[in-house]
Amino acid sequence: MDTLSIFFTVSIVIFTIGSFFILFKWNKKNKTKETPEKISSLSHQMQLQAYERLTLLVDRVALPNLISRMNQSGLSAKEMQLLLIQTIKQEFDYNITQQIYVSAEAWNAVKNLKEQTMLIINQFSSTLPQEATGADLNKLLLEYLMNDEKGNLHELVGEAISYEARKLL
């Protein structure tokens, strides 16, 4: 290896090390320090957003809203049952990570709402004859909601989530 090659190699190494050193210093100088107040504020904001997302989830899986959104003519009761159950599961799965930001009680209330809503759909679907339509199932579910106060579990869960969120404010 000749001296010119060694000179260029050494120059490149020195330039690279110098560049890394300058970038490191610049990055360290410009990096903002995370104070406990900033971290707490960010955590607080994330919790509020999680409660907001869960409020939306509760509203979306509430039977009256679910039925009005998923109502399709021409479906059998069995097809409508599967569509409603699948939609509930998808909504829940989409929001499952919110559990790390909310209280255990709030998350359990949302889980119970999901399970109870699916149970109601499955139970009413099983009472219908094979030739029943999706409209028949929807009508039966809506009549249940109008006649039984326990059918409005989504309202109680929504109130509980709102209460938890207000405690953070």
N, CA and C of each residue as an Amber inpcrd file, in Angstrom:
protein
   507
   0.8510000  -1.1600000   0.0000000   0.0000000   0.0000000   0.0000000
   0.8990000   1.2260000   0.0000000   0.5860000   2.1260000  -0.8500000
   1.4400000   3.3150000  -0.9300000   0.9880000   4.3720000   0.0700000
   1.8100000   5.3950000   0.2410000   1.5440000   6.4420000   1.2330000
   0.2880000   7.2340000   0.9110000  -0.0070000   7.4090000  -0.3490000
  -1.2050000   8.1740000  -0.7220000  -2.4690000   7.4280000  -0.2810000
  -2.5150000   6.1300000  -0.4540000  -3.6630000   5.3180000  -0.0400000
  -3.8110000   5.3520000   1.4820000  -2.6960000   5.2420000   2.1870000
  -2.7360000   5.2920000   3.6520000  -3.2380000   6.6580000   4.1030000
  -2.7730000   7.7110000   3.4530000  -3.2030000   9.0670000   3.7990000
  -4.7190000   9.2210000   3.6220000  -5.2640000   8.7470000   2.4910000
  -6.7070000   8.8460000   2.2470000  -7.5000000   7.9990000   3.2420000
  -7.0130000   6.8180000   3.5470000  -7.6900000   5.9520000   4.4990000
  -7.7330000   6.5970000   5.8800000  -6.5990000   7.1190000   6.3290000
  -6.5390000   7.7890000   7.6330000  -7.4370000   9.0270000   7.6280000
  -7.4300000   9.7790000   6.5210000  -8.2600000  10.9800000   6.4160000
  -9.7460000  10.6300000   6.5130000 -10.1540000   9.5720000   5.8540000
 -11.5620000   9.1480000   5.8900000 -11.9450000   8.7120000   7.2970000
 -11.0790000   7.9700000   7.9540000 -11.3590000   7.5190000   9.3260000
 -11.4780000   8.7140000  10.2610000 -10.5520000   9.6660000  10.1550000
 -10.5890000  10.8650000  11.0130000 -11.8520000  11.6740000  10.7240000
 -12.2170000  11.8110000   9.4400000 -13.4170000  12.5610000   9.0660000
 -14.6690000  11.8830000   9.6380000 -14.7490000  10.5650000   9.5290000
 -15.9030000   9.8180000  10.0270000 -16.0280000   9.9500000  11.5370000
 -14.9230000   9.7570000  12.2410000 -14.9430000   9.8830000  13.7020000
 -15.3150000  11.3050000  14.1010000 -14.7540000  12.2840000  13.4310000
 -15.0680000  13.6910000  13.7170000 -16.5370000  13.9910000  13.4720000
 -17.0920000  13.4580000  12.3820000 -18.5160000  13.6750000  12.0680000
 -19.4050000  13.0790000  13.1450000 -19.1010000  11.8570000  13.5710000
 -19.8870000  11.2280000  14.6280000 -19.7950000  12.0280000  15.9210000
 -18.6130000  12.4940000  16.2450000 -18.4150000  13.2800000  17.4580000
 -19.2310000  14.5700000  17.4010000 -19.1990000  15.2710000  16.2720000
 -19.9530000  16.5210000  16.1180000 -21.4570000  16.2440000  16.1950000
 -21.9300000  15.2070000  15.5120000 -23.3550000  14.8660000  15.5630000
 -23.7920000  14.4880000  16.9730000 -22.9500000  13.7430000  17.6690000
 -23.2560000  13.3490000  19.0390000 -23.3990000  14.5720000  19.9330000
 -22.4440000  15.4940000  19.8370000 -22.4840000  16.7260000  20.6350000
 -23.7230000  17.5510000  20.2900000 -24.0050000  17.6880000  18.9980000
 -25.1550000  18.4830000  18.5670000 -26.4550000  17.8570000  19.0540000
 -26.5530000  16.5500000  18.9260000 -27.7560000  15.8430000  19.3590000
 -27.9440000  15.9630000  20.8660000 -26.8690000  15.8340000  21.6210000
 -26.9330000  15.9410000  23.0760000 -27.3360000  17.3510000  23.5000000
 -26.8280000  18.3450000  22.7860000 -27.1250000  19.7400000  23.1080000
 -28.5780000  20.0780000  22.8010000 -29.1070000  19.5750000  21.6920000
 -30.4520000  19.9310000  21.2550000 -31.5470000  19.0380000  21.8200000
 -31.1720000  17.9840000  22.4880000 -32.1560000  17.0830000  23.0650000
 -32.8130000  17.7550000  24.2590000 -34.1520000  17.7640000  24.2450000
 -34.8560000  18.3760000  25.3690000 -34.9130000  17.3860000  26.5160000
 -34.7630000  17.8900000  27.6710000 -34.8340000  17.0400000  28.8620000
 -36.2980000  16.7770000  29.1880000 -36.6200000  15.5190000  29.4220000
 -37.9680000  15.1410000  29.8100000 -38.1000000  15.3030000  31.3180000
 -38.8570000  16.2740000  31.7090000 -39.0800000  16.4830000  33.1340000
 -40.2030000  15.5790000  33.6040000 -40.2370000  15.2820000  34.8820000
 -41.3410000  14.4580000  35.3930000 -42.7110000  15.0740000  35.0880000
 -42.7780000  16.4030000  35.0640000 -44.0510000  17.0580000  34.7580000
 -44.4840000  16.7720000  33.3220000 -43.5160000  16.8090000  32.3820000
 -43.8400000  16.5320000  30.9810000 -44.2770000  15.0810000  30.8140000
 -43.5850000  14.1850000  31.4740000 -43.9240000  12.7660000  31.3870000
 -45.3080000  12.5300000  31.9680000 -45.5840000  13.1320000  33.1220000
 -46.8860000  12.9810000  33.7620000 -47.9950000  13.5520000  32.8890000
 -47.7390000  14.6960000  32.2770000 -48.7260000  15.3240000  31.4080000
 -49.0240000  14.4430000  30.1950000 -47.9970000  13.8580000  29.6230000
 -48.1670000  12.9730000  28.4750000 -48.9570000  11.7290000  28.8690000
 -48.6320000  11.1620000  30.0090000 -49.3400000   9.9890000  30.5050000
 -50.8120000  10.3090000  30.7450000 -51.0520000  11.4580000  31.3320000
 -52.4090000  11.9180000  31.6050000 -53.1990000  12.0590000  30.2960000
 -52.5560000  12.6380000  29.2990000 -53.1930000  12.8250000  28.0050000
 -53.5180000  11.4820000  27.3540000 -52.6080000  10.5350000  27.4610000
 -52.8300000   9.2110000  26.8750000 -53.9770000   8.4920000  27.5700000
 -54.0780000   8.6580000  28.8780000 -55.1840000   8.0500000  29.6060000
 -56.5190000   8.6350000  29.1500000 -56.5700000   9.9500000  29.0260000
 -57.8080000  10.5830000  28.5670000 -58.1840000  10.1170000  27.1600000
 -57.1910000   9.9850000  26.2910000 -57.4650000   9.5010000  24.9400000
 -57.9680000   8.0630000  24.9570000 -57.4440000   7.2620000  25.8640000
 -57.8950000   5.8780000  25.9730000 -59.3510000   5.8210000  26.4260000
 -59.7080000   6.6510000  27.3980000 -61.1030000   6.6880000  27.8430000
 -62.0080000   7.1850000  26.7080000 -61.5040000   8.1040000  25.9240000
 -62.2650000   8.5950000  24.7780000 -62.4900000   7.4650000  23.7750000
 -61.4460000   6.7120000  23.4970000 -61.5620000   5.5830000  22.5600000
 -62.5230000   4.5170000  23.0900000 -62.4680000   4.2700000  24.3950000
 -63.3730000   3.2700000  24.9570000 -64.8160000   3.7480000  24.9320000
 -65.0190000   5.0420000  25.1040000 -66.3720000   5.5930000  25.0010000
 -66.9090000   5.3660000  23.5900000 -66.0660000   5.6000000  22.6120000
 -66.4580000   5.3520000  21.2270000 -66.7290000   3.8680000  20.9890000
 -65.8960000   3.0040000  21.5340000 -66.0940000   1.5620000  21.4070000
 -67.4360000   1.1470000  21.9910000 -67.7350000   1.6210000  23.1880000
 -69.0050000   1.2840000  23.8410000 -70.1800000   1.7290000  22.9750000
 -70.0670000   2.9060000  22.4040000 -71.1370000   3.4130000  21.5440000
 -71.2700000   2.5600000  20.2810000 -70.1650000   2.1450000  19.7300000
 -70.1990000   1.3760000  18.4790000 -70.7140000  -0.0470000  18.6760000
 -70.5060000  -0.6510000  19.8460000 -70.9940000  -2.0190000  20.0590000
 -72.3440000  -2.0540000  20.7770000 -72.8990000  -0.8890000  21.0980000
 -74.2480000  -0.8480000  21.6660000 -75.2070000  -1.4120000  20.6190000
 -76.0570000  -2.3160000  21.0360000 -76.9260000  -3.0110000  20.0830000
 -77.7270000  -2.0840000  19.1610000 -78.3520000  -1.0280000  19.6590000
 -79.1100000  -0.1860000  18.7240000 -78.2250000   0.4080000  17.6150000
 -77.0400000   0.8650000  17.9820000 -76.1320000   1.4490000  16.9950000
 -75.5510000   0.3840000  16.0670000 -75.2310000  -0.7420000  16.6360000
 -74.6800000  -1.8480000  15.8590000 -75.6940000  -2.3290000  14.8240000
 -76.9200000  -2.4890000  15.2590000 -77.9670000  -2.9640000  14.3440000
 -78.2110000  -1.9590000  13.2300000 -78.2770000  -0.6880000  13.5770000
 -78.5380000   0.3090000  12.5300000 -77.3800000   0.3980000  11.5360000
 -76.1510000   0.1800000  11.9980000 -74.9890000   0.2310000  11.1100000
 -74.8640000  -1.0190000  10.2430000 -75.2000000  -2.1670000  10.7890000
 -74.9680000  -3.4350000  10.1000000 -76.2040000  -3.9730000   9.3900000
 -77.3170000  -3.2860000   9.5010000 -78.5590000  -3.7690000   8.9190000
 -78.4360000  -3.8900000   7.4030000 -78.6080000  -5.1060000   6.9200000
 -78.5380000  -5.3700000   5.4830000 -79.7140000  -6.2540000   5.1040000
 -80.4180000  -5.8830000   4.0740000 -81.5520000  -6.7020000   3.6560000
 -81.0400000  -7.9520000   2.9530000 -81.8430000  -8.9850000   3.0400000
 -81.5110000 -10.2300000   2.3550000 -80.6750000 -11.2060000   3.1550000
 -80.2700000 -10.8330000   4.3630000 -79.4840000 -11.7510000   5.1840000
 -80.4080000 -12.6370000   6.0170000 -79.9710000 -13.8570000   6.2320000
 -80.6990000 -14.7250000   7.1520000 -80.3630000 -14.3040000   8.5810000
 -81.1370000 -14.8190000   9.5280000 -80.8750000 -14.4960000  10.9360000
 -79.4850000 -14.9920000  11.3380000 -79.1110000 -16.1490000  10.8420000
 -77.7910000 -16.7080000  11.1620000 -76.6780000 -15.8200000  10.6030000
 -76.8460000 -15.3400000   9.3790000 -75.8470000 -14.4600000   8.7690000
 -75.7530000 -13.1340000   9.5260000 -76.9160000 -12.6120000   9.9360000
 -76.9190000 -11.3600000  10.6980000 -76.2490000 -11.5720000  12.0530000
 -76.5310000 -12.6960000  12.6810000 -75.8880000 -13.0260000  13.9620000
 -74.3740000 -13.0210000  13.7990000 -73.8840000 -13.7010000  12.7960000
 -72.4400000 -13.7770000  12.5650000 -71.8500000 -12.4060000  12.2490000
 -72.5690000 -11.6010000  11.4830000 -72.0990000 -10.2620000  11.1440000
 -72.0060000  -9.3890000  12.4020000 -73.0090000  -9.4440000  13.2520000
 -73.0050000  -8.6530000  14.4870000 -71.8780000  -9.0930000  15.4190000
 -71.7310000 -10.3980000  15.5950000 -70.6770000 -10.9360000  16.4730000
 -69.3000000 -10.5760000  15.9250000 -69.1070000 -10.7530000  14.6360000
 -67.8140000 -10.4410000  14.0210000 -67.4800000  -8.9580000  14.1790000
 -68.4520000  -8.0950000  14.0110000 -68.2270000  -6.6580000  14.1330000
 -67.8470000  -6.2950000  15.5610000 -68.5130000  -6.8790000  16.5330000
 -68.1850000  -6.6250000  17.9440000 -66.7510000  -7.0520000  18.2260000
 -66.3930000  -8.2350000  17.7800000 -65.0340000  -8.7350000  18.0120000
 -63.9900000  -7.8360000  17.3510000 -64.2630000  -7.3800000  16.1470000
 -63.3170000  -6.5050000  15.4500000 -63.1550000  -5.1720000  16.1750000
 -64.2720000  -4.6000000  16.5980000 -64.2200000  -3.3280000  17.3240000
 -63.4050000  -3.4930000  18.6050000 -63.6560000  -4.5720000  19.3160000
 -62.9570000  -4.8320000  20.5720000 -61.4620000  -5.0460000  20.3180000
 -61.1440000  -5.8860000  19.3440000 -59.7420000  -6.1750000  19.0310000
 -58.9910000  -4.9180000  18.6030000 -59.6700000  -4.0400000  17.8940000
 -59.0470000  -2.8090000  17.4330000 -58.6450000  -1.9160000  18.6140000
 -59.3720000  -2.0140000  19.7020000 -59.1430000  -1.1460000  20.8590000
 -58.5200000  -1.8590000  22.0530000 -58.0600000  -3.0580000  21.8750000
 -57.5830000  -3.8660000  23.0000000 -56.3830000  -3.2450000  23.7190000
 -55.5720000  -2.4850000  23.0220000 -54.3920000  -1.8980000  23.6620000
 -54.7460000  -0.7790000  24.6410000 -55.9560000  -0.2900000  24.5840000
 -56.3540000   0.8030000  25.4850000 -56.3720000   0.3540000  26.9420000
 -56.4230000  -0.9440000  27.1600000 -56.4850000  -1.4570000  28.5280000
 -55.2730000  -1.0720000  29.3660000 -54.1470000  -0.7860000  28.7410000
 -52.9620000  -0.4320000  29.5330000 -53.0310000   0.9870000  30.0750000
 -53.9730000   1.7930000  29.5740000 -54.0720000   3.1860000  29.9950000
 -55.2430000   3.4610000  30.9400000 -56.1480000   2.5030000  31.0850000
 -57.3420000   2.7470000  31.8830000 -57.3470000   1.8430000  33.1140000
 -58.2510000   2.1380000  34.0290000 -58.3420000   1.3330000  35.2500000
 -58.8250000  -0.0750000  34.9110000 -58.5020000  -1.0110000  35.7870000
 -58.9330000  -2.4010000  35.5920000 -60.4540000  -2.4880000  35.5890000
 -61.0940000  -1.6820000  36.4010000 -62.5550000  -1.6970000  36.4780000
 -63.1760000  -1.2520000  35.1570000 -62.6190000  -0.1900000  34.5840000
 -63.1450000   0.3120000  33.3110000 -62.9570000  -0.7330000  32.2130000
 -61.7820000  -1.3430000  32.1740000 -61.5300000  -2.3430000  31.1410000
 -62.4320000  -3.5600000  31.3250000 -62.6120000  -3.9960000  32.5670000
 -63.4990000  -5.1310000  32.8190000 -64.9310000  -4.8180000  32.4220000
 -65.3660000  -3.6000000  32.6360000 -66.7160000  -3.2020000  32.2320000
 -66.8700000  -3.3020000  30.7180000 -65.8500000  -2.8750000  29.9830000
 -65.8990000  -2.9560000  28.5170000 -65.8990000  -4.4210000  28.0710000
 -65.0590000  -5.2370000  28.6910000 -65.0240000  -6.6720000  28.3470000
 -66.3730000  -7.3240000  28.6290000 -66.9530000  -7.0070000  29.7810000
 -68.2510000  -7.5860000  30.1330000 -69.3400000  -7.1420000  29.1580000
 -69.2830000  -5.8920000  28.7370000 -70.2510000  -5.4100000  27.7460000
 -70.1300000  -6.2110000  26.4570000 -68.9160000  -6.4200000  26.0180000
 -68.6830000  -7.2130000  24.8030000 -69.2700000  -8.6100000  24.9500000
 -68.9360000  -9.2770000  26.0510000 -69.4050000 -10.6420000  26.2730000
 -70.9280000 -10.7140000  26.4070000 -71.5090000  -9.7850000  27.1680000
 -72.9570000  -9.7850000  27.3630000 -73.6950000  -9.4980000  26.0530000
 -73.1830000  -8.5820000  25.2640000 -73.8270000  -8.2450000  23.9940000
 -73.7870000  -9.4410000  23.0490000 -72.6580000 -10.1110000  22.9930000
 -72.5590000 -11.3000000  22.1330000 -73.4680000 -12.4110000  22.6470000
 -73.5620000 -12.5630000  23.9580000 -74.4340000 -13.5790000  24.5510000
 -75.8940000 -13.3030000  24.1930000 -76.3110000 -12.0610000  24.2970000
 -77.6920000 -11.6870000  23.9640000 -77.9800000 -12.0010000  22.4940000
 -77.0720000 -11.6150000  21.6160000 -77.2620000 -11.8840000  20.1850000
 -77.3870000 -13.3810000  19.9390000 -76.4840000 -14.1540000  20.5300000
 -76.5030000 -15.6080000  20.3250000 -77.7670000 -16.2460000  20.8980000
 -78.1990000 -15.7990000  22.0840000 -79.3860000 -16.3770000  22.6960000
 -80.6350000 -16.0940000  21.8730000 -80.8040000 -14.8580000  21.4370000
 -82.0000000 -14.5240000  20.6540000 -81.9550000 -15.1800000  19.2810000
 -80.7930000 -15.2990000  18.7240000 -80.6660000 -15.9590000  17.4290000
 -81.0650000 -17.4320000  17.5230000 -80.7260000 -18.0560000  18.6290000
 -81.0380000 -19.4860000  18.7890000 -82.5320000 -19.7360000  18.9750000
 -83.2970000 -18.7090000  19.3340000 -84.7450000 -18.8990000  19.5210000
 -85.5120000 -18.7810000  18.2090000 -84.8870000 -18.2770000  17.1800000
 -85.5660000 -18.0670000  15.9000000 -85.5520000 -19.3360000  15.0510000
 -86.5710000 -19.5000000  14.2280000 -86.5760000 -20.6550000  13.3180000
 -85.4990000 -20.5020000  12.2310000 -85.1570000 -21.5960000  11.5880000
 -84.1020000 -21.6120000  10.5650000 -84.3710000 -20.6190000   9.4410000
 -85.6270000 -20.4420000   9.0650000 -85.9520000 -19.5750000   7.9300000
 -86.0690000 -18.0910000   8.3010000 -85.7750000 -17.7460000   9.5440000
 -85.8660000 -16.3480000   9.9960000 -84.8490000 -15.4740000   9.2550000
 -85.2230000 -14.2220000   9.0850000 -84.3530000 -13.2840000   8.3780000
 -83.5360000 -12.4570000   9.3760000 -82.5740000 -11.7620000   8.8290000
 -81.7860000 -10.8500000   9.6530000 -82.6630000  -9.7700000  10.2600000
 -83.6580000  -9.3330000   9.5050000 -84.5980000  -8.3250000  10.0170000
 -85.3640000  -8.8650000  11.2210000 -85.6980000 -10.1590000  11.1930000
 -86.3920000 -10.7710000  12.3340000 -85.5120000 -10.7230000  13.5830000
 -84.2540000 -11.0530000  13.4230000 -83.3260000 -11.0190000  14.5540000
 -83.1670000  -9.5880000  15.0700000 -82.9900000  -8.6570000  14.1690000
 -82.8360000  -7.2620000  14.5780000 -84.0600000  -6.7620000  15.3240000
 -85.2340000  -7.1130000  14.8250000 -86.4810000  -6.6940000  15.4770000
 -86.5740000  -7.2890000  16.8770000 -86.2420000  -8.5490000  17.0170000
 -86.2860000  -9.2170000  18.3130000 -85.3080000  -8.5700000  19.2990000
 -84.1120000  -8.2500000  18.8210000 -83.1060000  -7.6120000  19.6760000
 -83.5520000  -6.2180000  20.1120000 -84.1060000  -5.4530000  19.1970000
 -84.5520000  -4.0960000  19.5260000 -85.7460000  -4.1140000  20.4810000
 -86.6410000  -5.0800000  20.3140000 -87.7670000  -5.2140000  21.2440000
 -87.2610000  -5.5460000  22.6460000 -86.2770000  -6.4130000  22.7120000
 -85.6690000  -6.7420000  24.0050000 -85.1050000  -5.4880000  24.6680000
 -84.3920000  -4.6870000  23.9060000 -83.7920000  -3.4680000  24.4520000
 -84.8490000  -2.4930000  24.9610000 -85.9630000  -2.4220000  24.2650000
 -87.0250000  -1.4960000  24.6750000 -87.7540000  -1.9880000  25.9160000
 -87.8210000  -3.2960000  26.1150000 -88.6270000  -3.8630000  27.2020000
 -87.8390000  -4.2710000  28.4320000 -86.5310000  -4.3600000  28.3410000
 -85.7360000  -4.8350000  29.4760000 -84.6280000  -3.8290000  29.7780000
 -84.6460000  -3.3020000  30.9740000 -83.6420000  -2.3060000  31.3690000
 -82.2250000  -2.8700000  31.3430000 -82.0870000  -4.1690000  31.5850000
 -80.7600000  -4.7870000  31.5650000 -80.1590000  -4.7940000  30.1650000
 -81.0010000  -4.5900000  29.1700000 -80.5260000  -4.5690000  27.7900000
 -79.7110000  -3.3340000  27.4630000 -79.8120000  -2.3240000  28.2900000
 -79.0870000  -1.0810000  28.0550000 -77.7990000  -1.0160000  28.8620000
 -77.1170000  -2.1280000  28.9480000 -75.8540000  -2.2020000  29.6670000
 -74.8390000  -1.2190000  29.1020000 -74.9030000  -0.9560000  27.8120000
 -73.9580000  -0.0180000  27.1880000 -74.0550000   1.3750000  27.8130000
 -75.2410000   1.7670000  28.2510000 -75.3950000   3.0760000  28.8850000
 -74.6680000   3.1160000  30.2300000 -74.7810000   2.0370000  30.9980000
 -74.0950000   1.9770000  32.2920000 -72.5770000   1.9770000  32.1200000
 -72.1040000   1.2200000  31.1610000 -70.6620000   1.1610000  30.9110000
 -70.1640000   2.5160000  30.4250000 -70.9250000   3.1520000  29.5660000
 -70.5550000   4.4830000  29.0830000 -70.4770000   5.4900000  30.2160000
 -71.4240000   5.4260000  31.1460000 -71.4060000   6.3300000  32.3070000
 -70.1940000   6.0560000  33.1920000 -69.8620000   4.7800000  33.3780000
 -68.7070000   4.4260000  34.2030000 -67.4100000   4.9380000  33.5840000
 -67.2910000   4.8130000  32.2940000 -66.0940000   5.2940000  31.6060000
 -66.0130000   6.8180000  31.6820000 -67.1340000   7.4750000  31.5040000
 -67.1600000   8.9420000  31.6090000 -66.7740000   9.3880000  33.0140000
 -67.2510000   8.6670000  34.0100000 -66.9100000   8.9920000  35.3970000
 -65.4060000   8.8660000  35.6230000 -64.8350000   7.7820000  35.1300000
 -63.3820000   7.5580000  35.2680000 -62.6000000   8.6720000  34.5710000
 -63.0390000   9.0610000  33.3890000 -62.3540000  10.1110000  32.6330000
 -62.4580000  11.4460000  33.3720000 -63.6170000  11.7300000  33.9360000
 -63.7890000  12.9920000  34.6620000 -62.8910000  13.0500000  35.8900000
 -62.5950000  11.9280000  36.4940000 -61.6860000  11.9050000  37.6340000
 -60.2890000  12.3750000  37.2340000 -59.9250000  12.1820000  35.9940000
 -58.6120000  12.5970000  35.5020000 -58.5370000  14.0910000  35.2160000
 -59.6970000  14.6840000  34.9860000 -59.7260000  16.1140000  34.6220000
 -59.5330000  17.0260000  35.8090000
